[in-house]
Amino acid sequence: MLLALAGVMALPGCGIHLEENAPAIPLIPRRTPVPGESDLLALLHGTLDLAKSFPANSFRGPTGGTGGGSAVAARAAEFGQAHTQEAAVLDSALRRLGVPADLLAQPSASTSGTSAPGSSTTSGSSSGFDVLAQERAALALVSRLYTSAPLDLLPTLASLAAARSVVCRALTHPTASPPSTEPTPSTAPPPSTAPTPALSDEPSPTLSAPPAALAYLAASRAAVYGFEVVAARTRGEVRTAARRSLDTVRGLALAQETLAGGAAPPAPTAYRLPLLADDAETGRRLAEDLAGGLLGAYGRAVATAATSGADASAAAVRRDVATGARWLGDAALLADDWGIPLAPFPGLS
């Protein structure tokens, strides 16, 4: 009897797990699902679906036609590769948390009859609008997961959401491109702007305490100074784009200063720049460096916020990460404006 009991108790240690709908067996505890598990699985399955079926015609707009030819195909391939890597990271993270392999496997539409939220039912046949809907569904899932997922997954989810914001904008405005360094005729209209699609009516950002804004604020102030230099020393499309970026980072800095309140130190009068901006080409390179630096700084701030659980409540950590994730998304869009290739996890990878 004792040997039999020992054998039963050893089952979990041998890597054996019960199916989710398996009947209860005495002495073998049922697995407790990971917090937010159903949404995490839906996010994984939807990402797998997009990785397999992301087509070049995802960029087809309301008037038809993709435009851009090879550039559009390259962008679609870039997004497909990013989704593949995102799915691999999500799968690995869930395995480490003990989610069984049978749940991680993508359900077959032919056997299940249903699809996970955010995924399509027919691989390879998605239209542009179907893909956009799936990307937006993924953003909605991540927004919900900020309140339920394990804390150590929050930076990954925030960064994934930033990447999806870039994809959503590209699907909505497929003709947007980085500013050209070629001279722009004075009679030509300014380059078009690709505004960020309104994904939801988000409330004003909040943080658990004023100091939580300081890392973001320091990065934003440095970016403001740098883009002021680019806008002052360039002409044409680069100047126009630099002014647009300057408006973005000024808005971010203002929001962060407001949240920091009296904890915000005086702004430095100048910053050391990585290179001089004497013409359109060097101005573009400086702007790219500034945008990439802001993205990296925001990513580090989000990761730091998620690891401050010992000094703050879980609710405070979740609130800080959710707010930082919004700013990280803005930084990812800014980096995309300057032609920085999309990483699967912007700011983290």
Residue pairs with C-beta under 8 A, 6 or more apart in sequence:
5 27
8 27
8 28
9 27
11 28
12 28
12 29
17 31
17 100
18 25
18 28
18 30
18 31
19 100
19 102
20 31
20 100
20 103
24 30
31 98
31 100
34 40
34 94
34 97
34 98
34 99
34 150
35 148
35 149
35 150
36 144
36 145
36 148
36 149
36 150
37 99
39 117
39 141
39 144
39 145
39 148
39 149
40 90
40 94
40 99
40 145
40 149
40 153
41 94
41 99
41 103
41 104
41 116
42 116
42 117
42 118
42 119
42 141
43 90
43 118
43 138
43 141
43 142
43 145
43 160
44 87
44 90
44 91
44 94
44 104
44 106
45 106
45 107
45 115
45 116
45 118
45 119
46 116
46 117
46 118
46 119
46 134
46 137
46 138
46 141
47 83
47 86
47 87
47 90
47 138
48 87
48 106
48 119
49 106
49 115
49 119
49 120
49 123
49 134
50 80
50 83
50 119
50 131
50 134
50 135
51 80
51 83
51 84
51 86
51 87
52 123
52 124
53 120
53 123
53 124
53 125
53 126
53 131
54 76
54 79
54 80
54 83
54 126
54 131
55 76
55 124
55 126
55 131
56 66
56 72
56 73
56 76
57 66
57 127
57 128
58 76
58 79
58 126
58 127
58 128
58 131
58 132
58 171
59 66
59 67
59 68
59 72
59 75
59 76
59 128
59 170
59 171
59 174
60 66
60 127
60 128
60 174
61 128
61 174
66 72
66 174
67 174
67 175
68 75
68 174
68 175
71 177
72 174
75 170
75 174
78 341
78 342
79 167
79 170
79 342
81 344
82 163
82 167
82 342
82 343
82 344
83 344
85 344
86 160
86 163
86 344
86 345
89 156
89 344
89 345
90 156
90 160
91 104
93 153
93 156
94 104
95 101
95 104
97 150
107 114
107 115
107 116
109 115
109 121
109 122
115 121
117 137
117 141
118 134
118 137
118 138
118 140
118 141
119 134
120 126
120 130
120 131
120 134
126 134
128 171
131 171
132 168
132 171
132 172
135 164
135 167
135 168
135 171
136 168
136 199
138 160
138 161
138 164
139 161
139 164
139 165
139 168
139 199
140 200
142 157
142 158
142 160
142 161
142 164
142 325
143 161
143 200
143 322
145 153
145 157
146 154
146 157
146 158
146 318
146 321
146 322
146 325
147 318
149 157
151 306
151 309
151 314
151 317
151 318
152 306
152 307
154 302
154 306
154 317
154 318
154 321
155 299
155 302
155 303
155 306
155 321
155 348
156 345
156 348
157 325
158 302
158 321
158 322
158 324
158 325
158 328
159 299
159 302
159 328
159 345
159 346
159 347
159 348
159 349
160 344
160 345
161 325
161 328
161 329
162 325
162 328
162 329
162 331
162 332
162 346
162 347
163 332
163 342
163 343
163 344
163 345
163 346
165 196
165 199
165 329
165 332
165 333
166 332
166 333
166 336
166 342
166 346
167 342
168 197
168 199
169 176
169 194
169 195
169 196
169 197
169 333
169 336
170 176
170 336
172 194
172 197
173 194
173 195
175 192
175 194
176 192
176 193
176 194
176 337
177 339
178 241
178 284
178 337
178 338
178 339
179 191
179 236
179 237
179 238
179 240
179 241
179 284
179 338
180 191
180 236
180 237
180 238
181 236
181 237
181 238
181 279
181 280
181 281
181 283
181 284
182 236
182 237
182 280
183 235
183 236
183 280
184 191
184 235
184 236
184 237
190 237
190 240
191 237
191 240
191 241
193 244
196 330
196 333
202 326
205 255
205 259
205 323
205 326
205 327
206 259
206 319
206 323
207 213
207 259
207 319
207 320
207 323
208 312
208 313
208 316
208 317
208 319
208 320
209 312
209 316
210 259
210 260
210 261
210 262
210 263
210 264
211 260
211 263
212 259
212 305
212 320
213 256
213 257
213 259
213 260
213 263
213 264
214 260
214 263
214 264
214 265
215 297
215 300
215 301
215 304
216 252
216 256
216 297
216 298
216 301
216 324
216 327
217 253
217 256
217 257
217 260
217 264
218 297
219 293
219 294
219 297
219 298
219 301
220 249
220 252
220 253
220 256
220 294
221 253
221 267
221 268
222 271
222 290
222 293
222 294
223 249
223 253
223 290
223 291
223 293
223 294
224 246
224 249
224 250
224 253
225 268
225 270
225 271
226 271
226 273
226 286
226 287
226 289
226 290
227 242
227 245
227 246
227 249
227 287
227 290
228 246
229 273
229 277
229 286
230 238
230 239
230 242
230 245
230 277
230 283
230 286
230 287
230 290
231 239
231 242
231 243
231 246
233 277
233 278
233 279
233 283
234 242
234 277
234 279
234 280
234 283
234 284
235 280
236 280
237 280
238 280
238 283
238 284
238 287
239 283
241 287
241 337
241 338
242 283
242 287
244 337
245 287
245 290
245 291
245 334
245 337
245 338
248 330
248 334
249 294
249 334
252 327
252 330
256 264
256 327
257 264
273 286
274 286
274 289
275 282
275 285
275 286
275 289
276 282
276 286
277 283
277 285
277 286
284 338
287 338
288 338
288 339
288 340
291 331
291 334
291 335
291 337
291 338
291 340
292 335
292 340
294 331
294 334
294 335
295 328
295 331
295 332
295 334
295 335
295 340
295 346
295 347
296 347
298 324
298 327
298 328
298 331
298 347
299 328
299 346
299 347
299 348
300 347
301 324
302 321
302 324
302 325
302 328
302 347
303 348
305 317
305 320
305 321
305 324
306 317
306 321
308 317
308 320
309 317
312 320
328 346
328 347
331 346
331 347
332 342
332 346
332 347
335 346
336 342
343 349
